[in-house]
Amino acid sequence: MENISINYQKVKKKYLKFIKSQEVISEPFRDKLRQLNKFYLPISKMIKDDFQKSKKTKVIGLTGGQGTGKSTISNILKIILKEGYKLETVVFSIDDFYKTLHERKKISKKINPLFITRGVPGTHDTKILFQCIKDLKKNNFKKTTIPKFDKSIDDRSPKNKWIKVNKKANIIIFEGWCVGAKPQKNKDLKFPVNQLEKQKDKNKMWRQKVNSELKNNYKKIFDLIDKLIFLRIPSFKYVIKWRLLQEKKLRITGKGNKTMNDKQIENFVMYYERITKHMLKTLPKIADTVINIDEKHRLQTIKFN
């Protein structure tokens, strides 16, 4: 089987160990080996083949709605790339590049109070993010650091907690819910998509600023992506369902001191609704790889465009 590396047994062992560490009470991973063979190994092989063409650092964008398993999948790909193909791999999330609480307070006063809530384009520090990817890709690589964001205090972690990258990466896996998102047409911004926009963005300033960020600052960053992988959910309602599951996981593991109740989560995902629905329309046609996720949260089919 071509896409199984010579280190298959080692990969399998590390993969199963990692999956076990991620399992939460009542939520076991299903079809573990089938998922490894049908999804993770072919994707890793695609990444490896792309790297081998030029031997230059490749940026892999991994995107999909909240709760689709982006961070878990990122770490699985890292295991395969490292153990199977000996490729130095760095993983980070767009979430770690949120603006500080102080910066978001400023933009919320200037444009719209909705910007105090992290999540949408406009709430990330795009300058640091752009420079970070450029630094990691440099031929004359120097040791660098990647920011960390502490969601429990809703602010950036101090610099001594940032991730240190000491070796030049062959592969950068850059994951996030809006990675690779395209801006909407102005006419599509006219009408609110939910109660949040209807009540708190009456003058459309919030959604217009978000869209403008996607057109400009985020486009510059997304243009650095070599391959985009899109985790496609059946519909937006599953974002709420799976976000509730994520929160349950946080409560059980104790990671994150501040957890939300169900009503708060339903309100929170409204911030993501407009862009998530737009991504569901546009990304299946332009992503390099599309993975369809079924209603039971399982990887169902894979398509390489």
Helices and strands as residue ranges (DSSP letters): H 8-22, H 32-35, I 36-40, H 41-54, E 58-64, H 70-85, E 89-93, G 94-97, H 101-110, G 113-116, H 126-137, E 144-146, E 149-150, E 155-156, G 159-161, E 163-165, E 171-176, G 186-189, H 195-200, H 205-215, H 217-222, E 227-232, H 237-253, H 262-286, E 289-293, E 299-304
